[in-house]
C-alpha cells in the first residue's frame, strides 16, 4: 500500500482482527437472604444470586426480639454500611462499599448505658466494648451493618457484623456459633464483597 509516496506495511489479518477482551462486569446484588439450616439453628446458608454460602449464626439462632448479650442473630432487613479490613493480613479487597483499614486502637461500644452505644470508639475506652483488632483473625474482614443504627435503642443489640468464621473443632460440626453476627469462610466473604453495595438488602430469617 502506498501513502504519500511511501510504502506502508499492511497489518496482517491476524493483527487487524485483534480486539481487547471486555472487562468482566460485576453484578451488584440488590438482595441476599440468610436462613438457618433445618434442625441446626446456629448454622445457616446465604442465598446470593446463584451463590449458596455456608455461614455461622448466633449461638441462640435467629430471633426477631434481639437484646444485648442474648447471642441471637437479629431477624430483619439490614444494609451494609462499610468495610473494615486488616491491611497487615491481606490487601484491600475489591468492594464498592466505603472501606478503611482497622487500627489497633479501634473499638466498638457495647455498653447500653453509654451515649456511644453501638458506635465505633477509640481505645483505651472505659465502658464495655469490643476490640476490632483481634488476634484470632475473625475481624480481618468486617462488614458493618445498619442494625440498631437509626434510631439506636439501648439494649437492642450492638456490633452485629458480617465477619470471618471459626471452624468447629469436630469434623462435620460446621462453624463455631457467633455472639449474634453472621460469619463466613474467608474465601466466600472475599467472593461476595465485590457484589455488595450500601443498597444491598440483607434479609435475615
SEKE-681748 format. One record per residue: residue in one letter; chain; x, y, z of N, C-alpha, C in turn. Coordinates in nm, 2 decimals, m for minus. Each point is the difference from the previous one (the first is absolute). Example, Ala and Ser with C-alpha at 12.3 -4.5 7.8 and 13.67 -1.06 7.14 Angstrom:
BEGIN
a;A;1.32;m0.57;0.78;m0.09;0.12;0.00;0.09;0.12;0.00
s;A;m0.04;0.11;m0.07;0.09;0.11;0.00;m0.08;0.11;0.08
This chain:
BEGIN
x;A;0.09;m0.12;0.00;m0.09;0.12;0.00;0.09;0.12;0.00
x;A;m0.03;0.10;m0.09;0.08;0.13;m0.01;m0.08;0.11;0.06
x;A;0.06;0.07;0.10;m0.07;0.12;0.06;0.10;0.11;m0.01
x;A;m0.03;0.12;m0.07;0.09;0.11;m0.01;0.13;m0.04;m0.06
x;A;0.00;m0.09;m0.09;0.12;m0.04;m0.07;0.09;m0.09;0.08
x;A;m0.04;m0.04;0.12;0.07;m0.09;0.08;m0.07;m0.14;0.02
x;A;0.08;m0.10;0.00;m0.05;m0.13;0.01;m0.04;m0.03;0.15
x;A;m0.12;m0.04;0.03;m0.04;m0.03;0.13;m0.03;m0.14;0.01
x;A;0.05;m0.07;0.10;m0.02;m0.14;0.02;m0.14;m0.02;0.05
x;A;m0.07;m0.09;m0.07;m0.14;m0.03;0.04;0.00;m0.08;0.13
x;A;m0.10;0.02;0.08;m0.02;m0.09;0.12;m0.04;m0.14;m0.05
x;A;0.05;m0.09;0.07;m0.05;m0.14;m0.03;m0.14;m0.01;0.03
x;A;m0.07;m0.10;m0.06;m0.14;m0.03;0.03;m0.01;m0.03;0.15
x;A;0.10;m0.07;0.05;m0.01;m0.04;0.14;0.00;0.12;0.10
x;A;0.09;0.10;m0.04;0.01;0.12;0.09;m0.12;0.09;m0.02
x;A;m0.05;0.02;m0.12;m0.11;0.09;m0.02;m0.13;m0.05;0.06
x;A;m0.01;m0.13;0.02;m0.12;m0.05;0.06;0.00;m0.02;0.15
x;A;0.12;0.04;0.06;0.01;m0.02;0.14;m0.07;0.11;0.08
x;A;m0.08;m0.04;0.10;m0.08;0.09;0.08;0.04;m0.03;0.15
x;A;m0.02;0.10;0.08;0.03;m0.01;0.14;m0.12;m0.08;0.07
x;A;0.04;m0.08;0.09;m0.10;m0.08;0.07;m0.08;0.10;0.09
x;A;m0.14;m0.01;0.00;m0.07;0.09;0.08;0.02;m0.03;0.15
x;A;0.00;0.11;0.08;0.02;m0.02;0.15;m0.12;m0.08;0.05
x;A;0.03;m0.09;0.09;m0.11;m0.07;0.07;m0.09;0.09;0.08
x;A;m0.13;0.00;m0.03;m0.09;0.09;0.08;m0.05;m0.07;0.12
x;A;0.01;0.07;0.11;m0.05;m0.05;0.13;m0.14;0.05;0.02
x;A;m0.09;m0.10;0.03;m0.14;0.03;0.02;m0.02;0.03;0.15
x;A;m0.05;0.12;0.04;m0.02;0.03;0.14;m0.13;m0.07;0.04
x;A;0.00;m0.05;0.12;m0.12;m0.07;0.06;m0.10;0.10;0.05
x;A;m0.12;m0.01;m0.03;m0.11;0.09;0.06;m0.05;m0.06;0.13
x;A;0.02;m0.14;0.01;m0.06;m0.07;0.11;0.08;m0.13;0.02
x;A;0.02;m0.03;0.13;0.04;m0.14;0.03;m0.07;m0.05;0.12
x;A;m0.01;m0.13;0.02;m0.09;m0.06;0.11;0.09;m0.08;0.09
x;A;m0.02;0.01;0.12;0.07;m0.09;0.10;m0.11;m0.08;0.08
x;A;0.02;m0.13;m0.01;m0.09;m0.09;0.06;0.07;m0.11;0.08
x;A;m0.06;m0.04;0.11;0.06;m0.11;0.08;m0.02;m0.14;m0.06
x;A;0.09;m0.09;0.02;m0.02;m0.14;m0.04;m0.11;m0.07;0.08
x;A;m0.08;m0.08;m0.06;m0.10;m0.07;0.08;0.07;m0.09;0.11
x;A;m0.05;0.02;0.12;0.05;m0.07;0.12;0.14;0.04;0.04
x;A;0.06;0.11;m0.06;0.13;0.05;0.04;m0.01;0.15;0.01
x;A;m0.06;0.06;0.10;m0.02;0.14;0.00;0.12;0.09;0.01
x;A;0.12;m0.06;0.03;0.12;0.09;0.00;0.08;m0.01;m0.13
x;A;m0.05;m0.08;m0.09;0.07;m0.01;m0.13;m0.10;0.04;m0.11
x;A;0.05;0.08;m0.10;m0.09;0.05;m0.10;0.05;0.00;m0.14
x;A;m0.08;0.05;m0.09;0.04;0.01;m0.14;m0.04;0.14;m0.05
x;A;0.09;0.06;m0.07;m0.02;0.13;m0.07;m0.03;m0.03;m0.14
x;A;m0.12;0.05;m0.05;m0.04;m0.02;m0.14;0.02;0.14;m0.06
x;A;0.10;0.00;m0.09;0.04;0.13;m0.06;0.01;m0.02;m0.15
x;A;m0.10;0.04;m0.08;0.00;m0.03;m0.14;0.01;m0.15;m0.02
x;A;0.10;m0.05;m0.07;0.02;m0.14;m0.02;0.09;m0.07;0.10
x;A;0.04;0.08;0.10;0.09;m0.05;0.11;m0.08;m0.06;0.11
x;A;0.05;m0.11;0.06;m0.05;m0.05;0.13;0.12;m0.02;0.09
x;A;0.01;0.09;0.10;0.12;0.01;0.08;m0.03;m0.04;0.14
x;A;0.07;m0.10;0.06;m0.02;m0.04;0.14;0.05;0.11;0.10
x;A;m0.08;0.02;0.10;0.04;0.10;0.10;m0.03;m0.05;0.14
x;A;0.06;0.07;0.10;m0.03;m0.02;0.14;m0.10;0.10;0.04
x;A;m0.09;m0.03;0.09;m0.10;0.09;0.06;0.03;0.01;0.15
x;A;m0.08;0.08;0.06;0.01;0.02;0.15;m0.03;m0.13;0.07
x;A;0.06;m0.01;0.12;m0.02;m0.12;0.08;m0.14;m0.03;0.04
x;A;m0.09;0.11;0.00;m0.14;m0.01;0.03;m0.08;0.00;m0.13
x;A;0.06;m0.02;m0.12;m0.07;0.00;m0.12;m0.05;0.13;m0.05
x;A;m0.10;0.01;m0.08;m0.06;0.12;m0.05;m0.12;0.04;0.08
x;A;m0.01;0.12;0.05;m0.11;0.05;0.08;m0.05;0.14;m0.05
x;A;m0.13;0.02;0.01;m0.05;0.14;m0.03;0.02;0.09;0.11
x;A;0.00;m0.04;0.13;0.00;0.08;0.11;0.15;0.01;0.05
x;A;0.09;0.06;m0.07;0.14;0.00;0.03;0.02;0.08;0.13
x;A;0.09;m0.05;0.09;0.04;0.07;0.12;0.15;m0.01;0.02
x;A;0.05;0.10;0.06;0.15;0.00;0.03;0.04;m0.12;0.08
x;A;0.10;m0.07;m0.06;0.06;m0.11;0.07;m0.08;m0.13;m0.01
x;A;m0.11;m0.01;m0.08;m0.08;m0.12;0.00;0.06;m0.11;m0.10
x;A;0.10;0.04;m0.08;0.06;m0.10;m0.09;m0.08;m0.03;m0.12
x;A;m0.10;0.08;m0.03;m0.09;m0.02;m0.11;0.05;0.09;m0.12
x;A;m0.02;m0.06;m0.12;0.01;0.08;m0.13;m0.13;0.06;m0.02
x;A;m0.01;0.14;m0.02;m0.12;0.07;m0.01;m0.07;m0.03;m0.13
x;A;m0.13;m0.04;0.00;m0.08;m0.01;m0.12;m0.03;0.14;m0.05
x;A;m0.02;0.01;m0.13;m0.04;0.13;m0.06;0.07;0.02;m0.13
x;A;m0.01;0.12;m0.05;0.07;0.04;m0.12;0.10;0.11;0.03
x;A;0.13;m0.03;m0.03;0.11;0.09;0.03;0.08;0.04;m0.12
x;A;0.08;0.10;0.01;0.08;0.04;m0.12;0.15;0.01;0.05
x;A;0.09;m0.03;m0.09;0.14;0.02;0.03;0.03;0.15;0.00
x;A;0.08;0.05;0.10;0.03;0.14;0.01;0.15;0.02;m0.05
x;A;0.09;m0.09;0.04;0.14;0.03;m0.02;0.08;m0.13;0.02
x;A;0.12;m0.01;m0.05;0.09;m0.11;0.02;0.12;0.05;0.08
x;A;0.04;m0.08;0.09;0.13;0.02;0.08;0.09;m0.12;m0.03
x;A;0.12;0.02;m0.02;0.09;m0.11;m0.04;0.14;0.02;0.06
x;A;0.06;m0.12;0.03;0.14;0.00;0.06;0.10;0.00;m0.12
x;A;0.06;0.12;m0.02;0.09;0.01;m0.12;0.12;m0.09;0.02
x;A;0.04;m0.03;0.13;0.12;m0.09;0.02;m0.04;m0.15;m0.02
x;A;m0.12;m0.03;m0.02;m0.05;m0.14;m0.02;m0.05;m0.02;m0.14
x;A;0.04;0.09;m0.10;m0.05;m0.01;m0.13;m0.03;0.14;m0.06
x;A;0.01;0.01;m0.13;m0.03;0.13;m0.06;m0.14;0.04;0.01
x;A;m0.03;0.12;m0.05;m0.13;0.06;0.00;m0.09;m0.08;m0.09
x;A;m0.11;m0.06;0.05;m0.08;m0.08;m0.09;m0.08;0.09;m0.10
x;A;m0.03;m0.06;m0.11;m0.09;0.07;m0.10;m0.14;0.01;0.05
x;A;m0.05;0.12;0.01;m0.13;0.03;0.05;m0.05;0.14;m0.04
x;A;m0.13;0.01;m0.01;m0.06;0.13;m0.02;m0.04;0.07;0.13
x;A;0.02;m0.07;0.11;m0.03;0.06;0.13;0.11;0.10;0.04
x;A;m0.04;0.10;0.08;0.10;0.08;0.06;0.09;m0.09;0.09
x;A;0.14;0.02;m0.02;0.09;m0.09;0.07;0.11;0.08;0.07
x;A;0.04;m0.06;0.12;0.11;0.06;0.07;0.08;m0.10;0.07
x;A;0.12;0.02;0.03;0.09;m0.09;0.07;m0.04;0.00;0.15
x;A;0.00;m0.12;0.06;m0.01;m0.02;0.14;0.13;0.04;0.07
x;A;m0.01;0.07;0.11;0.12;0.04;0.07;0.00;m0.06;0.14
x;A;0.11;m0.02;0.07;0.01;m0.06;0.13;m0.09;0.07;0.10
x;A;m0.02;0.13;m0.02;m0.08;0.08;0.10;m0.15;0.00;m0.03
x;A;m0.04;m0.08;m0.09;m0.14;0.00;m0.04;m0.08;m0.09;0.10
x;A;m0.12;0.05;0.04;m0.09;m0.08;0.08;m0.14;0.03;m0.04
x;A;m0.10;m0.07;0.07;m0.14;0.02;m0.03;m0.07;m0.01;0.13
x;A;m0.08;0.10;0.04;m0.06;0.01;0.13;m0.12;m0.10;0.00
x;A;m0.01;m0.08;0.11;m0.12;m0.09;0.01;m0.06;0.02;0.14
x;A;0.02;0.12;0.06;m0.05;0.03;0.13;m0.13;0.08;m0.02
x;A;m0.12;m0.06;0.03;m0.12;0.07;m0.02;m0.02;0.13;0.08
x;A;0.08;0.02;0.11;m0.02;0.12;0.08;0.09;0.11;m0.05
x;A;0.08;m0.02;m0.10;0.09;0.10;m0.06;m0.06;0.07;m0.12
x;A;0.02;0.13;m0.02;m0.05;0.07;m0.11;0.05;m0.04;m0.13
x;A;0.12;m0.07;0.00;0.06;m0.05;m0.13;m0.04;m0.15;m0.03
x;A;m0.10;m0.05;0.07;m0.05;m0.13;m0.02;m0.02;m0.03;m0.15
x;A;0.05;m0.12;m0.04;0.00;m0.05;m0.14;0.06;0.10;m0.10
x;A;0.11;0.06;0.04;0.08;0.08;m0.08;0.15;m0.02;0.01
x;A;0.08;0.03;m0.10;0.14;m0.02;0.01;0.06;0.10;0.10
x;A;0.10;m0.05;0.07;0.07;0.08;0.10;0.15;m0.02;m0.01
x;A;0.07;0.09;0.06;0.15;m0.01;0.00;0.05;m0.05;0.14
x;A;0.08;m0.10;m0.01;0.06;m0.05;0.13;0.12;0.08;0.04
x;A;0.03;0.00;0.13;m0.08;m0.06;0.11;m0.13;0.06;0.03
x;A;m0.10;m0.08;0.04;m0.14;0.04;0.02;m0.05;m0.07;0.12
x;A;m0.04;0.07;0.10;m0.04;m0.06;0.13;m0.13;m0.08;m0.01
x;A;m0.11;0.04;m0.06;m0.12;m0.08;0.00;0.02;m0.13;m0.08
x;A;m0.09;m0.09;0.01;0.01;m0.13;m0.06;0.00;0.02;m0.16
x;A;0.09;m0.08;m0.06;0.02;0.02;m0.14;0.06;m0.13;m0.06
x;A;0.00;m0.01;m0.13;0.07;m0.10;m0.08;0.13;0.06;m0.06
x;A;0.10;m0.08;0.00;0.13;0.04;m0.07;m0.01;m0.05;m0.15
x;A;0.02;0.10;m0.09;m0.02;m0.04;m0.14;0.13;m0.06;m0.06
x;A;0.11;0.02;0.07;0.14;m0.05;m0.04;0.01;m0.13;0.08
x;A;m0.04;m0.11;m0.06;0.00;m0.13;0.07;0.11;m0.09;m0.04
x;A;0.05;m0.08;0.10;0.11;m0.09;m0.03;m0.05;m0.13;m0.07
x;A;m0.13;m0.03;0.01;m0.05;m0.13;m0.06;m0.03;0.02;m0.14
x;A;0.00;0.12;m0.06;m0.02;0.02;m0.14;m0.15;0.01;m0.05
x;A;m0.09;m0.02;0.10;m0.14;0.01;m0.04;m0.04;0.13;m0.06
x;A;0.07;0.11;0.04;m0.04;0.13;m0.04;0.10;0.05;m0.11
x;A;0.07;m0.09;m0.06;0.09;0.04;m0.12;m0.08;0.07;m0.10
x;A;m0.13;m0.05;m0.02;m0.09;0.07;m0.09;m0.13;0.01;0.08
x;A;m0.05;0.12;0.01;m0.12;0.03;0.07;m0.09;0.10;m0.08
x;A;m0.12;m0.05;m0.03;m0.10;0.09;m0.06;m0.10;0.05;0.11
x;A;0.00;0.13;0.01;m0.09;0.06;0.10;m0.14;0.01;m0.06
x;A;m0.10;m0.04;0.08;m0.14;0.01;m0.04;m0.07;0.11;0.06
x;A;m0.12;0.04;m0.05;m0.07;0.11;0.06;m0.10;m0.05;0.11
x;A;0.02;m0.12;0.05;m0.08;m0.05;0.11;0.00;0.09;0.12
x;A;m0.11;0.04;0.05;m0.01;0.09;0.12;0.08;0.12;m0.01
x;A;m0.01;0.07;m0.12;0.08;0.11;m0.03;m0.08;0.13;0.00
x;A;m0.12;0.00;m0.06;m0.08;0.12;m0.01;m0.15;m0.04;0.02
x;A;m0.05;0.02;0.12;0.07;0.06;0.11;0.07;m0.11;0.08
x;A;0.10;0.03;0.08;0.06;m0.09;0.09;m0.08;m0.01;0.13
x;A;m0.03;m0.12;0.04;m0.07;m0.02;0.12;0.08;m0.09;0.10
x;A;0.00;0.05;0.12;0.08;m0.08;0.10;m0.05;m0.14;0.02
x;A;0.10;m0.09;0.01;m0.03;m0.14;0.02;m0.06;m0.08;m0.11
x;A;m0.01;0.06;m0.12;m0.05;m0.06;m0.12;0.10;m0.07;m0.09
x;A;0.13;0.00;0.05;0.10;m0.07;m0.07;0.10;0.09;m0.06
x;A;0.13;m0.04;0.01;0.11;0.08;m0.06;0.10;m0.09;m0.07
x;A;0.08;0.06;m0.08;0.11;m0.07;m0.07;m0.04;m0.12;m0.07
x;A;m0.11;0.01;m0.07;m0.05;m0.11;m0.09;0.07;0.02;m0.14
x;A;0.09;m0.09;m0.03;0.08;0.01;m0.12;m0.01;m0.12;m0.09
x;A;0.05;0.01;m0.12;0.04;m0.12;m0.08;0.15;0.00;0.02
x;A;0.05;m0.12;0.04;0.15;m0.02;0.02;0.04;m0.14;m0.03
x;A;0.12;m0.03;0.03;0.06;m0.13;m0.03;m0.04;m0.11;0.11
x;A;m0.02;m0.12;m0.05;m0.04;m0.11;0.09;0.12;m0.08;0.05
x;A;m0.03;m0.07;0.11;0.09;m0.09;0.06;m0.05;m0.15;m0.02
x;A;0.08;m0.08;m0.06;m0.05;m0.14;m0.02;m0.02;m0.07;0.13
x;A;m0.10;m0.09;0.01;m0.02;m0.08;0.12;0.12;m0.10;0.02
x;A;0.01;m0.04;0.13;0.11;m0.09;0.03;m0.02;m0.14;m0.05
x;A;m0.12;m0.04;m0.02;m0.04;m0.14;m0.04;m0.04;0.00;m0.14
x;A;0.05;m0.10;m0.08;m0.03;m0.01;m0.14;m0.15;m0.01;m0.02
x;A;m0.05;0.08;m0.09;m0.14;0.00;m0.03;m0.09;0.08;0.09
x;A;0.07;0.07;0.09;m0.07;0.08;0.10;m0.04;0.14;m0.07
x;A;0.07;0.04;m0.10;m0.03;0.13;m0.06;0.08;0.11;0.07
x;A;m0.06;0.11;0.01;0.07;0.12;0.06;m0.03;0.01;0.15
x;A;0.09;0.06;0.07;m0.03;0.04;0.14;m0.11;0.11;m0.01
x;A;m0.10;m0.01;0.08;m0.11;0.11;0.00;0.06;0.13;0.05
x;A;m0.06;0.11;m0.05;0.05;0.13;0.04;m0.08;0.06;0.12
x;A;0.03;0.12;0.04;m0.07;0.07;0.10;m0.13;0.07;m0.05
x;A;m0.03;m0.02;m0.13;m0.11;0.07;m0.06;0.03;0.05;m0.14
x;A;0.12;m0.01;m0.05;0.04;0.04;m0.13;m0.03;m0.11;m0.10
x;A;0.03;0.02;m0.13;0.00;m0.09;m0.10;0.14;m0.02;m0.05
x;A;0.06;m0.12;0.00;0.14;m0.02;m0.03;0.02;m0.10;m0.11
x;A;0.10;0.04;m0.09;0.02;m0.07;m0.12;0.15;m0.06;m0.01
x;A;0.02;m0.10;m0.08;0.13;m0.03;m0.04;0.07;0.12;m0.07
x;A;0.13;0.01;0.02;0.07;0.12;m0.06;m0.02;0.01;m0.15
x;A;0.02;m0.12;m0.07;m0.01;0.01;m0.15;m0.15;0.03;m0.04
x;A;m0.10;m0.04;0.08;m0.13;0.03;m0.04;m0.03;0.15;0.02
x;A;0.04;0.06;0.11;m0.02;0.14;0.02;0.07;0.09;m0.10
x;A;0.12;m0.04;m0.03;0.07;0.08;m0.11;m0.07;m0.02;m0.13
x;A;m0.06;m0.11;m0.03;m0.07;m0.02;m0.12;m0.13;0.08;0.00
x;A;m0.06;0.02;0.11;m0.13;0.07;0.01;0.02;0.15;0.00
x;A;0.11;0.05;0.05;0.02;0.14;0.02;m0.01;0.09;m0.12
x;A;0.05;m0.04;m0.12;m0.02;0.08;m0.12;m0.14;0.02;m0.04
x;A;m0.09;m0.09;0.04;m0.14;0.00;m0.04;m0.09;0.08;0.10
x;A;0.06;0.05;0.11;m0.08;0.08;0.09;0.01;0.14;m0.02
x;A;m0.11;0.08;0.04;0.01;0.14;0.00;m0.09;0.04;0.12
x;A;0.00;0.13;0.03;m0.07;0.05;0.11;m0.15;m0.01;m0.02
x;A;m0.04;m0.03;m0.13;m0.14;m0.02;m0.03;m0.05;m0.15;0.01
x;A;0.10;m0.09;0.02;m0.04;m0.14;0.00;m0.08;m0.03;0.13
x;A;m0.11;m0.07;m0.02;m0.09;m0.03;0.12;0.04;m0.14;0.04
x;A;0.03;m0.01;0.13;0.04;m0.13;0.06;m0.12;m0.05;0.09
x;A;m0.07;m0.09;m0.05;m0.13;m0.05;0.06;0.04;m0.12;0.09
x;A;m0.01;0.01;0.13;0.03;m0.10;0.09;m0.12;m0.07;0.06
x;A;m0.02;m0.13;m0.02;m0.11;m0.07;0.06;m0.11;m0.03;m0.11
